[in-house]
Amino acid sequence: MKTSDLFLGVKVLPFGHELEKGAEWWLSRFGIIEFKPYDFCRKLVEHVPYDFDCRLEKITGQRYAEFEILGHDACGQPPYETSRAFDLNSGCLFQGYLEIRKDLRNNGYGTIFARNCHNVALMLGLTRLHVTAVDGGAYFWARAGFLPSQESWNRGKCKEFIRCKLDRLETITRPVRARIKQLVDSEKPISLWAIADEPTLVASDIHPGQNISLGRALLAESGTTWKGTLEYNDHEYHEQQHKRFNRYILGNAP
């Protein structure tokens, strides 16, 4: 198959020799099932009711490929924009940025995109999903079972922002404050789940007049950020992690 045929439907930048090397490993790995880069992108936006364009952002001879996908509606306006990448050597699918148009953010598209990434990762035989959780994603991904790395939890700015937000909340009771402080002080990344799950209601800074859970306030409205994964191979928290993911993303857990 010609390189031009392999990347049919995908905008390709002039990568030169790297493109040829990338095409070689892609055909070696996926040629037998006729799975092309466009098919990868199409699977990632499945069940999202908009046409899309996709662009190859990066490809290397080390079995890494990165794509940008841009949706467009009947008026030519972009309903979403997202970046996705995978690395066959590390077995990881990277969920890059996702920007959904403001008027569409309550339609469940974020969950659909996450479910699609999960399905594609399993289809490709990958071992983990990776996220960089920022803004509302810091809460969303914790609820969905993603765990921050040790580095991100203990040496990043995740805890610092949570502590600052906690200090600014004056209405929570002393026992709740003490419980959250204990969780933040823990070196175990799994503590993030308990923070995200904290149900105590507080006033939202972003939505005046609305009350939200303390967990959402501490993560989605604090400016905190963290990097983490959902692991498919067995590990200490595997059952708990996938129970959260199934309930929050797949919607099929008891």
C-alpha positions in Angstrom: 0.0 0.0 0.0 1.3 3.5 -0.9 1.8 5.9 2.0 -0.7 8.3 0.3 -3.3 5.5 0.4 -2.6 4.7 4.0 -3.2 8.2 5.2 -6.3 8.8 3.0 -8.7 11.1 4.7 -6.0 12.5 7.1 -4.2 15.8 6.6 -0.5 15.1 6.8 2.2 17.6 7.4 5.6 17.2 5.5 7.3 14.8 7.9 9.7 13.5 5.3 11.5 10.3 6.2 9.7 9.9 9.5 6.4 9.5 7.7 7.8 6.6 5.7 9.2 5.0 8.8 5.8 5.6 10.5 4.0 4.1 7.6 6.2 1.0 7.8 5.3 0.1 11.4 1.7 1.1 11.0 1.3 -1.4 8.1 3.3 -4.0 10.0 1.0 -3.7 13.0 -2.4 -2.9 11.5 -2.1 -3.7 7.8 -3.6 -7.2 8.1 -6.8 -5.8 9.6 -6.8 -2.8 7.2 -6.9 -0.4 10.1 -5.8 3.0 8.8 -5.1 6.3 10.7 -8.5 7.6 9.5 -10.1 4.6 11.1 -8.3 5.4 14.4 -9.7 8.9 14.4 -13.2 7.8 13.4 -13.3 5.4 16.3 -12.3 8.1 18.7 -15.3 10.3 17.8 -17.9 7.5 17.3 -21.4 8.4 18.5 -20.6 12.1 18.5 -23.1 13.5 15.8 -20.8 15.7 13.8 -18.5 15.4 10.8 -14.9 15.8 11.5 -11.5 16.5 10.0 -8.3 14.9 11.3 -4.6 15.8 11.0 -1.5 13.8 11.8 0.4 15.9 14.2 3.3 13.6 14.8 4.5 10.2 13.8 7.9 8.5 14.5 9.6 5.3 13.7 9.3 4.4 17.4 5.7 3.4 16.9 4.2 6.7 18.2 1.4 8.6 16.4 -0.5 11.8 17.4 -3.6 13.2 15.8 -5.7 16.3 16.1 -9.4 15.9 15.4 -11.7 18.9 14.7 -15.5 18.5 14.5 -17.7 20.8 12.4 -21.4 21.3 12.3 -23.8 22.3 9.5 -22.8 26.0 10.0 -19.1 25.2 9.8 -18.6 25.9 13.5 -16.4 23.6 15.5 -18.4 21.7 18.2 -15.2 20.2 19.6 -11.5 19.9 19.2 -9.3 17.1 20.6 -5.9 15.6 20.5 -5.2 11.9 20.9 -2.0 9.9 20.6 -0.8 6.3 21.2 2.6 4.7 21.8 2.8 1.0 21.0 6.2 0.6 22.8 4.8 1.8 26.2 1.3 0.5 25.5 -0.3 3.8 26.3 -3.1 5.8 24.7 -2.8 9.5 25.6 -5.9 11.5 26.0 -4.7 15.0 25.1 -6.7 18.1 25.3 -10.5 18.1 24.7 -12.3 21.4 24.1 -16.1 21.1 23.7 -18.1 24.2 22.7 -19.8 25.8 25.6 -23.4 25.3 24.5 -22.7 21.6 24.0 -21.1 20.8 27.3 -24.2 19.3 29.0 -24.8 16.7 26.3 -22.6 14.0 27.7 -20.0 14.2 24.9 -17.1 14.2 27.4 -18.2 10.8 28.6 -18.6 9.5 25.0 -15.1 10.6 24.1 -13.7 8.9 27.2 -15.6 5.7 26.4 -14.3 5.8 22.9 -10.7 6.1 24.1 -11.3 3.1 26.3 -12.7 1.0 23.5 -9.9 2.0 21.1 -7.2 1.2 23.7 -8.7 -2.3 24.2 -9.0 -2.8 20.5 -5.3 -1.9 20.0 -4.2 -4.1 22.9 -2.8 -1.2 24.9 -2.2 -1.4 28.7 -3.2 2.0 29.9 -5.0 5.3 29.3 -3.2 8.5 30.2 -4.7 11.9 31.1 -3.5 15.3 32.0 -6.3 16.5 34.2 -6.9 20.2 34.3 -9.8 22.4 35.4 -13.0 20.3 35.5 -11.0 17.3 34.3 -9.2 17.2 37.6 -12.5 16.2 39.2 -14.0 14.3 36.3 -11.0 11.9 35.9 -10.7 11.3 39.6 -14.4 10.3 39.8 -13.8 8.1 36.7 -11.1 6.1 38.5 -7.9 7.5 37.1 -5.1 7.6 39.6 -2.4 10.3 39.6 1.2 9.2 39.4 3.3 9.3 42.5 5.3 12.1 41.0 2.2 14.1 40.1 0.5 13.6 43.5 3.5 14.1 45.8 5.8 16.5 43.9 3.5 18.3 41.6 1.2 21.3 42.4 -1.9 19.2 42.9 -1.9 19.2 46.7 -0.9 22.9 46.9 -3.9 24.0 45.0 -6.3 21.8 46.9 -4.9 23.2 50.2 -5.3 26.8 49.0 -8.9 26.1 48.0 -9.7 24.4 51.2 -8.3 27.4 53.2 -10.6 29.7 51.3 -13.8 27.7 52.1 -15.1 29.1 55.4 -18.4 27.2 55.7 -17.2 23.6 56.0 -17.2 22.1 59.5 -14.0 21.4 61.4 -14.3 17.5 61.1 -14.7 17.7 57.3 -11.8 20.1 57.1 -9.6 17.8 59.2 -10.6 14.8 57.1 -9.7 16.5 53.8 -6.4 17.8 55.3 -5.5 14.2 56.3 -6.3 13.0 52.8 -4.2 15.7 51.1 -1.3 15.0 53.5 -1.3 11.3 52.5 1.4 10.1 50.1 -1.0 7.6 48.5 -2.4 8.9 45.2 -5.6 6.9 45.9 -6.5 9.6 48.4 -7.6 11.8 45.5 -10.6 9.5 45.0 -11.9 10.2 48.6 -11.4 13.9 48.0 -13.4 13.8 44.8 -16.1 11.8 46.5 -16.6 14.3 49.4 -20.4 15.1 49.2 -20.5 18.2 51.6 -22.2 21.1 49.7 -20.4 24.4 49.3 -21.0 27.5 47.2 -19.6 27.4 43.7 -17.2 30.1 42.7 -17.8 29.6 39.0 -21.6 29.3 39.1 -22.9 32.0 41.5 -25.9 30.9 43.5 -25.3 27.2 43.0 -24.1 24.7 45.5 -21.7 22.0 44.5 -20.0 19.1 46.3 -16.9 19.9 48.2 -15.0 17.3 46.1 -15.9 19.2 42.9 -15.0 22.5 44.4 -11.6 21.3 45.6 -10.7 19.8 42.2 -12.7 21.5 39.5 -12.6 25.1 40.9 -9.1 25.1 42.5 -6.9 25.3 39.5 -5.3 22.0 40.4 -3.8 19.7 37.8 -2.4 16.2 37.7 -1.3 13.5 35.4 -2.5 9.9 35.8 -3.6 6.7 34.3 -6.2 4.0 34.1 -4.3 0.7 34.1 -5.6 -2.5 32.3 -3.0 -4.8 33.8 -3.5 -6.1 37.3 -2.4 -3.9 40.1 -3.2 -3.1 43.8 -6.2 -1.0 43.1 -7.3 -2.6 39.8 -10.8 -3.7 41.0 -11.6 -0.4 42.7 -10.2 1.6 39.7 -12.3 -0.3 37.1 -15.4 -0.2 39.3 -15.2 3.6 39.3 -14.6 3.7 35.6 -17.4 1.3 34.8 -19.9 3.3 36.9 -18.8 6.8 35.8 -17.9 6.2 32.2 -19.4 3.0 31.0 -22.5 3.2 33.1 -22.8 -0.6 33.7 -21.5 -1.2 37.2 -23.8 -2.1 40.1 
